[in-house]
Every structure is written in C-alpha cells, then in structure tokens.
C-alpha cells in the first residue's frame, strides 16, 4: 500500500470511530441559586510599600474669573404678571 492511501484509511477510520456529542436536555433539573453571595477577605494579605514623592510642586494660583453661565432676569415679576394677563 502506498503511504498516501494508508493515511487516508487511518483518517477515515478515525472519523468512523468518532462518536458525535449529544447535548443533554435536563428539563426536569431544578437549578437554584443563592440569594446572597458572601466573599471573605479576612485571610488575604496584601504586600506593598509606600512610595512618597521626592519633592513638592507648589504654585500660587490666582483667583480665576468665570463668565456667568446663567443670567438672572431683572424683570421677572413683570413677566409673570404679563403672562397671567395673556392667559385671561
């Protein structure tokens, strides 16, 4: 037998012996989950070291001035009276 024919026969034999996997339907299975899961971290230790900056950066900031985003109405009472008169 040739080498190629032998490889084809082995491949076909392997495919023929393979058993297809079938998913199991467990409709009767009653799955229940806990309402609350608690994780305990008491036995966990965290190692590390504290790092501090070698210097300090100080800057004297002056007060910034911002334009107001909300303009207050100066004649609000008069506008309310006029709107009531328009409804009447």
N, C-alpha and C positions, 0 to 999 in steps of 0.2 A: 504494500500500500504506500501511496505517496504521503509525504509529510502534510500537505495541504488537506488531503482527504481525511487523514487521521484527525486533524484539528477540527474540521467541520463536524465529524462524527462525535467528538468529545463535546463540542458546543451544543449540538442537538440533544445529546444525552443529558447534558446538564440542564437544558431548558425543559426537557421532558420530565425530569425528576423534580423540578421546582414545583412546590405546592402554592397555589395562589392564596394570598391572605384574604380573609373574610372578616369584615368588621362585625363586631357583636353588638346587637341591639338589646340593651337591658332596659326595656320599658318598665319592668317591674322593680328596678332598682330605685330605692328611696334615698336620695342624696340629701344630707342635712349638713348645714354649715353652722359654725358657732356664731352667735350674735356679736360677740366681742372677742378680739384677739389681743392678748397682752404679751409684750416683749419685755423681758427683764434684762437690764443692762448693768446690774449691780456687780457682776463678776468680771466685767470688761474693764481693762485698764488701758489708758491711752498714754503713751510716752511721747515726750516732745521737749523742746527747750524754748524758753522765752527769748525773743530777739528784740532788741531795742535799737532805735536809730542812733547813729553815731553823732549826729548833730541836730540842730533845730533850725527851722526856717521861720523866721518871724518877719512879718510885713505889716507895717502900719497902714491899714486900709482907711481911706476917707469915705465918708458917707456918700452913697450913690443916690442920685436923684432920678426918680422914675416918673414918666408921664402918667397921669391917672388914666386908667382904662374905663372907668365909669364916670360919666358926667352927671352930677346931681342937677335935677330940674329946679330952677328957681321959682317958677310959677306953677307948681304942681297943684296947689289949691284951686287956682283959677281954671286950670284944665279940667279938673274934676267937676267943677260947677258947670262948665260948658258942656261936658259930656252928659251930665244929668239933664241939662236943658234940651240936648239933642234927642234924648230918649223920650221926653214928654211930648 
